[in-house]
Amino acid sequence: SFVNIRAGVHAVTQTVPAGFITAEGRPAVVQTIVVRNGVHNVDFYNLQPLPGSLSGTLWNDADGNGLCAAAETPLAGWTVFLDANNNATLDPLEPQQQTAADGTYTFNPLPYGSKTVRVVTQGNWVVTSPPIGFSSFRLLNGENRTGVSFGLRERVGTIRGSVWNDTNGDGLQSATEG
């Protein structure tokens, strides 16, 4: 506490103890205005960083409903990455993992802080789950987060047509040609 200080603008600075870091989004310096008879609380949030992890599974969402059904198969050999700059592209030096035969992946150890997890989609595939195509969250200090999973579906279409006996050879199907 600082008591009996003059009114005005004051910067309150902390010295972060060795082995600690400031909590994500929290400053090490706070500027505040003191008015006559005013009381201002300035709080700092620090923590001793502990490693955490995150893991999940990729699956073939064949029906495209975003839910992993028992009959839907895991996707092995796909790349999952932590999008550090949030540009939706796997850049050099961004952490990445390949999914195992059972579709699982793990990032371990990971530091505390905000994470955005994405999948490098292959060919004609799209992410169905989560619906926004990626997962963003704050990994808490020492947290081992599971279930950061992705459903993907191959875009498929249909080719339809018919074959008929073009008896007159004009390339058009008449009512008598079947």
C-alpha positions as CSV (number, residue, x, y, z in Angstrom):
1,S,0.0,0.0,0.0
2,F,1.0,3.5,-0.7
3,V,-0.7,6.0,1.6
4,N,-0.9,9.8,1.6
5,I,0.3,10.1,-2.0
6,R,-0.4,13.2,-4.0
7,A,-3.2,13.3,-6.5
8,G,-2.1,12.6,-10.0
9,V,-1.1,9.9,-12.4
10,H,1.1,7.2,-10.9
11,A,2.7,4.1,-12.5
12,V,2.8,1.1,-10.2
13,T,5.4,-1.4,-11.2
14,Q,6.2,-4.9,-9.9
15,T,9.4,-6.8,-10.0
16,V,8.4,-10.3,-10.9
17,P,10.2,-12.7,-8.6
18,A,12.6,-15.3,-10.1
19,G,10.8,-18.4,-11.3
20,F,7.5,-16.6,-11.8
21,I,5.8,-15.0,-14.9
22,T,2.9,-12.6,-15.2
23,A,-0.4,-14.2,-16.0
24,E,-1.4,-13.9,-19.7
25,G,-3.1,-10.6,-20.4
26,R,-2.1,-9.1,-17.1
27,P,0.5,-6.2,-17.0
28,A,3.6,-5.9,-15.0
29,V,3.1,-2.1,-14.9
30,V,-0.2,-0.4,-14.1
31,Q,-0.8,3.3,-14.6
32,T,-3.6,4.8,-12.3
33,I,-4.9,8.2,-11.5
34,V,-5.2,9.1,-7.8
35,V,-7.7,11.8,-7.0
36,R,-8.2,13.5,-3.6
37,N,-9.4,11.0,-1.1
38,G,-9.5,8.3,-3.7
39,V,-8.5,4.7,-3.2
40,H,-7.4,2.6,-6.2
41,N,-6.6,-1.1,-6.1
42,V,-3.8,-2.2,-8.3
43,D,-3.4,-6.0,-8.4
44,F,-0.8,-8.1,-10.2
45,Y,-1.2,-11.8,-11.2
46,N,1.8,-14.0,-11.2
47,L,2.4,-17.7,-11.4
48,Q,5.1,-20.3,-11.4
49,P,4.9,-21.8,-14.8
50,L,4.2,-25.5,-15.0
51,P,4.1,-27.5,-18.3
52,G,0.8,-28.8,-19.5
53,S,-0.3,-30.8,-22.5
54,L,-3.2,-31.1,-25.0
55,S,-4.4,-34.1,-27.0
56,G,-7.3,-35.2,-29.2
57,T,-8.4,-37.4,-32.0
58,L,-9.1,-36.9,-35.7
59,W,-11.9,-39.0,-37.3
60,N,-13.6,-39.4,-40.6
61,D,-17.0,-37.7,-40.1
62,A,-18.6,-39.7,-42.9
63,D,-22.1,-38.4,-42.3
64,G,-20.9,-34.8,-41.7
65,N,-22.9,-34.3,-38.5
66,G,-19.9,-33.3,-36.4
67,L,-20.3,-36.2,-34.0
68,C,-17.9,-39.2,-33.8
69,A,-20.1,-42.3,-34.3
70,A,-18.8,-45.8,-33.6
71,A,-18.6,-46.7,-37.3
72,E,-16.6,-43.6,-38.2
73,T,-12.9,-44.4,-38.5
74,P,-9.8,-42.6,-37.2
75,L,-7.6,-40.5,-39.5
76,A,-4.0,-41.5,-39.3
77,G,-1.0,-39.6,-40.7
78,W,-2.7,-36.1,-40.6
79,T,-0.9,-33.0,-39.4
80,V,-2.2,-31.1,-36.4
81,F,-0.5,-27.8,-35.5
82,L,-0.4,-25.0,-33.0
83,D,-1.1,-21.8,-35.0
84,A,1.0,-19.4,-33.1
85,N,0.3,-16.4,-35.3
86,N,-3.3,-17.3,-36.1
87,N,-2.9,-17.1,-39.8
88,A,-4.5,-20.5,-40.6
89,T,-1.3,-21.7,-42.2
90,L,1.4,-24.1,-40.8
91,D,4.5,-21.9,-40.7
92,P,8.1,-23.0,-40.1
93,L,8.8,-23.4,-36.4
94,E,5.1,-23.8,-35.4
95,P,4.7,-27.0,-33.3
96,Q,3.1,-29.9,-35.3
97,Q,2.2,-33.5,-34.7
98,Q,1.2,-36.4,-36.9
99,T,-1.9,-38.4,-35.9
100,A,-1.2,-42.0,-34.9
101,A,-2.9,-45.1,-36.4
102,D,-5.8,-44.5,-34.0
103,G,-6.2,-40.9,-35.0
104,T,-4.7,-39.5,-31.8
105,Y,-2.1,-36.7,-31.3
106,T,-0.5,-35.1,-28.3
107,F,1.5,-31.9,-27.7
108,N,3.6,-32.3,-24.5
109,P,5.0,-30.4,-22.8
110,L,3.3,-27.1,-23.5
111,P,3.6,-23.8,-21.7
112,Y,0.7,-21.9,-20.1
113,G,-1.2,-19.5,-22.4
114,S,-3.5,-19.1,-25.4
115,K,-3.5,-21.8,-28.0
116,T,-5.1,-22.2,-31.5
117,V,-5.1,-25.8,-32.8
118,R,-5.7,-26.5,-36.5
119,V,-5.5,-29.4,-38.9
120,V,-3.8,-29.3,-42.3
121,T,-6.6,-30.6,-44.5
122,Q,-5.8,-33.0,-47.3
123,G,-7.1,-32.8,-50.8
124,N,-10.8,-32.5,-50.9
125,W,-11.5,-32.7,-47.1
126,V,-13.1,-30.1,-44.8
127,V,-13.3,-29.8,-41.0
128,T,-16.9,-30.6,-39.7
129,S,-16.1,-30.4,-36.0
130,P,-15.6,-27.9,-34.5
131,P,-17.8,-26.0,-36.9
132,I,-15.4,-23.0,-37.0
133,G,-12.6,-25.4,-38.3
134,F,-10.2,-24.8,-35.4
135,S,-10.1,-24.8,-31.6
136,S,-8.9,-21.8,-29.5
137,F,-8.5,-21.7,-25.7
138,R,-6.2,-20.7,-22.9
139,L,-4.2,-23.7,-21.6
140,L,-4.2,-23.1,-17.9
141,N,-1.0,-23.5,-15.9
142,G,-0.1,-27.2,-15.6
143,E,-3.4,-28.2,-17.4
144,N,-3.5,-31.5,-19.4
145,R,-6.4,-30.8,-21.7
146,T,-7.9,-33.7,-23.6
147,G,-10.6,-34.0,-26.2
148,V,-9.3,-31.3,-28.6
149,S,-10.7,-33.4,-31.4
150,F,-11.5,-32.8,-35.1
151,G,-14.0,-34.4,-37.4
152,L,-13.2,-34.2,-41.1
153,R,-15.3,-35.2,-44.1
154,E,-14.3,-35.8,-47.7
155,R,-16.3,-33.6,-50.1
156,V,-18.0,-36.0,-52.5
157,G,-20.4,-35.6,-55.3
158,T,-22.5,-37.6,-57.6
159,I,-22.3,-38.3,-61.4
160,R,-25.5,-39.2,-63.0
161,G,-26.4,-39.8,-66.6
162,S,-28.1,-42.3,-68.8
163,V,-27.3,-44.5,-71.8
164,W,-29.7,-44.8,-74.6
165,N,-29.9,-46.3,-78.1
166,D,-29.4,-43.2,-80.3
167,T,-31.0,-45.0,-83.3
168,N,-30.9,-42.0,-85.6
169,G,-27.4,-40.8,-84.4
170,D,-28.4,-37.2,-83.7
171,G,-27.0,-37.1,-80.2
172,L,-30.4,-36.2,-78.7
173,Q,-32.7,-38.7,-76.9
174,S,-36.1,-38.7,-78.5
175,A,-39.3,-40.2,-77.0
176,T,-38.9,-43.4,-79.0
177,E,-35.2,-43.9,-78.1
178,G,-34.8,-45.7,-74.9
